[in-house]
Amino acid sequence: MSWICPKCERELLRENQTHYCARVSVDSLFKGKPAELVLVFDKILAEVADWEDVLVSTTPNCIVFVHRKTFLVIRPMQKVLDVKFYSDVANTGRPIINSILYKGKYANNVRIAVLDELTPQLFKLIHQSYVLL
């Protein structure tokens, strides 16, 4: 069961959960960014939002996907989306640009600029993060 903050209207897991309390639209995060990044984000959103008990919210810098805990963070940059997800082992090689141990799990980052870079392998890694957290 989720709770919606009355000030920022952000959907959270628990009542009075600590969060960055500001209204931020997804559109504002993509202002001035290439249209292709919006398509990439929309494709990720279409896949992940259908998974059970996923909450999607925005902060001033990123879009956060939560299932029990944050399992996916998408940060629109000038020419790419920085996509962060978690794993129980370090991931190396393309498309991973780094895999850093953080609080007993690995934070993995991928940079995506075009739809063709969204592969079944990447969605599998994101789904593993969803299950892990």
ABEGO torsion letter per residue (X at the ends): XBBBBAAAGBBBABBGBBBBBBBBBAAAAABGBBAAAAAAAAAAAAAAAABBGBBBBBBAABBBBBBGBBABBBBBBAABBBBBBBBABBBBEOABABBBBBGGBBBBBBBBABAAABBAAAAAAAAAAAAAX
